[in-house]
């Protein structure tokens, strides 16, 4: 009798684990011996996307480097909630100095390791979008142009959350923050401002740039693993919803991230030496409104047709520019 | 103090900080009742056996079925699978082909010769009357519980209506025989050609501790049609029995079947196979109100059966039927229209339902027969002490699956009664509907189409119509199960917890919350694909 030879795994690679997948195809997070680099007891808010993203990324980097990892951390939520001295939730060698100099500190660590001949120990620098795209931007650009052997991970929650939700250069147009209140004719943050650091990183021609999201674990881990297989300056920006700053339910953090990706507002892609090499396809496209309505920071946007249209245009432009939907569609 | 330069405090771990105290709601793992299990009249744990089948552990899957149903190869063919109608997967694409996987597992067991052992001897003896699905299921479960069982059957073969009412093209006899033989090999004795007229005296004379009655409903209901005798009339049950007992039965000419139920369809499809030139179903109800199952109707139409709905036969004269057209009354019985037509026929087969042979029950003190059925309580007890009953003879949907469920339920009640106890059905878990699930995670997968035998082959003989799934298809189909309400260890909760507050206990052992650290964000519950986590308020 004829039959179709199909590989079908019930939830494919969409869930964290899947007992029907080969062991090699399962995520680091699905393993019982994952390093839990960021351990319990940290003081992040309920449903913190950054805490989740940081454990995802650092655990993956730990496995990729056989646990030979040092991290430099910028000031920000990630530093404050993990390490109220002398207590720390980090289970890796970890160093905090200032808000703006994490890339330089990491450069120094990498230089010291090179001098000591420790090629096996790898260096990561990490911070939030404020420390990365604004305050630490000069140091970051320097690290890129020198092609220092550091992976910089930016956890992007689109504002300064630690200090009380002020706008950063990663805050999207129309979003409410403490400094971009929903007042006047164009409420919330301005459109046409801010910067796209992944594209700026690409412009430096560094070996590897990627964007990732906490809703797509397989994709995120693959990007970290790939980054750790490369020497030189690398940059990964991870989308991490912030329930407190965005006014979303703590239980919806992964869902909010998923809708950002599925709407096209947060394109996931990879680039090598300045060239785009891959884009993560949208699985089930949604309108931007589906994403916005879960967050109070966009409540006024849903009432403004012009703002809604501008955000939809941003999403549509991303879909076109990065090829987020296959020609034939899914 | 021996600390490095500028260091004044020992390094501490965040584990000292018990963030669980922040919580206002706590996540709790639970098993919810999948809709398939809820719909199964035999009470199968479908989700559980599909779970084993997904990984190719077919024997374990089969043993899970056998806990509730000793006839997977039979039910994988003749069950009308209410489970599939209830399946939550319809909200994504199409229901899981549960029935075809059950059939594959049933056949696999027969190929491999898997067997079930009887229970430890209880010293009790139970007599079962009727070797149909209810009686045999009851015997099987009683034997599993350690009782000695003898089944008495009036016919020459065991199987009841599965053998004498369901044609071979739906139920190949060797599969039925093999599954019955497996029950006999457990030590159940089946005595054929033995009709028992006085149940209680027979029980006493032979020293049985309890009795299970399952004689079915085998008497055809007939209506008198004024006739000059020019057209032969038969009844459906009798004809199906004749087909079963005699090798070659042939029909000629124009055959009319009067009735719109599953038996009518079985007879119509059999008539096609026996050489009738034209087979017409005259149905009293409107086409969409026919009681037969849609799938059966569709297959009958494919094979060339013609259906004339809203017709009543008023008279038979000169080789023709006088039909009155009926008008569909909204929600009521069809109404006579006063419009008549003439229809030529060589044979009329009445298929208007069956009734219970109640004569047998006359002598039972306390037994109550109402609405053509023996009344039983929730424990399947008749009013007569020590006599239990089930299957088509008690009020029920009169399907094979219901009968098998009755047999199981009665066996458990009898077992409790023999020990001087009462049987209580386990409390059902809360039902899981699609809103409690996160279907994003299930990958798209079209339903495997069961290979169908060539239409021509179907029409020319009694070969089985619906084909098998092979092993790859069966595993594929099983994997379409969404495991509604029951953890399938996808690791999502373990992964998405921002507080690392879940312990993975290893394959098969699921997970545990670390309530010392869980902040109660609820992400695990939102991202659980199958709805196996619930948030409960903390008492603060």
Boltz contact constraints between the chains, C-beta under 6 A:
constraints:
  - contact:
      token1: [A, 1]
      token2: [B, 451]
      max_distance: 6.0
  - contact:
      token1: [A, 1]
      token2: [B, 470]
      max_distance: 6.0
  - contact:
      token1: [A, 3]
      token2: [B, 470]
      max_distance: 6.0
  - contact:
      token1: [A, 3]
      token2: [B, 472]
      max_distance: 6.0
  - contact:
      token1: [A, 3]
      token2: [B, 473]
      max_distance: 6.0
  - contact:
      token1: [A, 6]
      token2: [B, 476]
      max_distance: 6.0
  - contact:
      token1: [A, 8]
      token2: [B, 445]
      max_distance: 6.0
  - contact:
      token1: [A, 8]
      token2: [B, 476]
      max_distance: 6.0
  - contact:
      token1: [A, 8]
      token2: [B, 479]
      max_distance: 6.0
  - contact:
      token1: [A, 10]
      token2: [B, 479]
      max_distance: 6.0
  - contact:
      token1: [A, 11]
      token2: [B, 441]
      max_distance: 6.0
  - contact:
      token1: [A, 11]
      token2: [B, 442]
      max_distance: 6.0
  - contact:
      token1: [A, 11]
      token2: [B, 490]
      max_distance: 6.0
  - contact:
      token1: [A, 12]
      token2: [B, 443]
      max_distance: 6.0
  - contact:
      token1: [A, 14]
      token2: [B, 441]
      max_distance: 6.0
  - contact:
      token1: [A, 15]
      token2: [B, 441]
      max_distance: 6.0
  - contact:
      token1: [A, 15]
      token2: [B, 490]
      max_distance: 6.0
  - contact:
      token1: [A, 15]
      token2: [B, 492]
      max_distance: 6.0
  - contact:
      token1: [A, 16]
      token2: [B, 491]
      max_distance: 6.0
  - contact:
      token1: [A, 16]
      token2: [B, 492]
      max_distance: 6.0
  - contact:
      token1: [A, 16]
      token2: [B, 495]
      max_distance: 6.0
  - contact:
      token1: [A, 17]
      token2: [B, 490]
      max_distance: 6.0
  - contact:
      token1: [A, 17]
      token2: [B, 491]
      max_distance: 6.0
  - contact:
      token1: [A, 18]
      token2: [B, 490]
      max_distance: 6.0
  - contact:
      token1: [A, 19]
      token2: [B, 489]
      max_distance: 6.0
  - contact:
      token1: [A, 29]
      token2: [B, 495]
      max_distance: 6.0
  - contact:
      token1: [A, 30]
      token2: [B, 491]
      max_distance: 6.0
  - contact:
      token1: [A, 32]
      token2: [B, 504]
      max_distance: 6.0
  - contact:
      token1: [A, 36]
      token2: [B, 500]
      max_distance: 6.0
  - contact:
      token1: [A, 39]
      token2: [B, 14]
      max_distance: 6.0
  - contact:
      token1: [A, 39]
      token2: [B, 500]
      max_distance: 6.0
  - contact:
      token1: [A, 40]
      token2: [B, 499]
      max_distance: 6.0
  - contact:
      token1: [A, 40]
      token2: [B, 500]
      max_distance: 6.0
  - contact:
      token1: [A, 40]
      token2: [B, 501]
      max_distance: 6.0
  - contact:
      token1: [A, 40]
      token2: [B, 517]
      max_distance: 6.0
  - contact:
      token1: [A, 41]
      token2: [B, 14]
      max_distance: 6.0
  - contact:
      token1: [A, 41]
      token2: [B, 15]
      max_distance: 6.0
  - contact:
      token1: [A, 41]
      token2: [B, 17]
      max_distance: 6.0
  - contact:
      token1: [A, 41]
      token2: [B, 19]
      max_distance: 6.0
  - contact:
      token1: [A, 41]
      token2: [B, 517]
      max_distance: 6.0
  - contact:
      token1: [A, 42]
      token2: [B, 14]
      max_distance: 6.0
  - contact:
      token1: [A, 46]
      token2: [B, 519]
      max_distance: 6.0
  - contact:
      token1: [A, 46]
      token2: [B, 521]
      max_distance: 6.0
  - contact:
      token1: [A, 47]
      token2: [B, 521]
      max_distance: 6.0
  - contact:
      token1: [A, 47]
      token2: [B, 523]
      max_distance: 6.0
  - contact:
      token1: [A, 48]
      token2: [B, 498]
      max_distance: 6.0
  - contact:
      token1: [A, 51]
      token2: [B, 498]
      max_distance: 6.0
  - contact:
      token1: [A, 52]
      token2: [B, 498]
      max_distance: 6.0
  - contact:
      token1: [A, 86]
      token2: [B, 9]
      max_distance: 6.0
  - contact:
      token1: [A, 86]
      token2: [B, 11]
      max_distance: 6.0
  - contact:
      token1: [A, 86]
      token2: [B, 12]
      max_distance: 6.0
  - contact:
      token1: [A, 87]
      token2: [B, 12]
      max_distance: 6.0
  - contact:
      token1: [A, 87]
      token2: [B, 14]
      max_distance: 6.0
  - contact:
      token1: [A, 89]
      token2: [B, 14]
      max_distance: 6.0
  - contact:
      token1: [A, 250]
      token2: [B, 521]
      max_distance: 6.0
  - contact:
      token1: [A, 251]
      token2: [B, 521]
      max_distance: 6.0
  - contact:
      token1: [A, 251]
      token2: [B, 522]
      max_distance: 6.0
  - contact:
      token1: [A, 251]
      token2: [B, 523]
      max_distance: 6.0
  - contact:
      token1: [A, 251]
      token2: [B, 526]
      max_distance: 6.0
  - contact:
      token1: [A, 253]
      token2: [B, 523]
      max_distance: 6.0
  - contact:
      token1: [A, 254]
      token2: [B, 496]
      max_distance: 6.0
  - contact:
      token1: [A, 254]
      token2: [B, 527]
      max_distance: 6.0
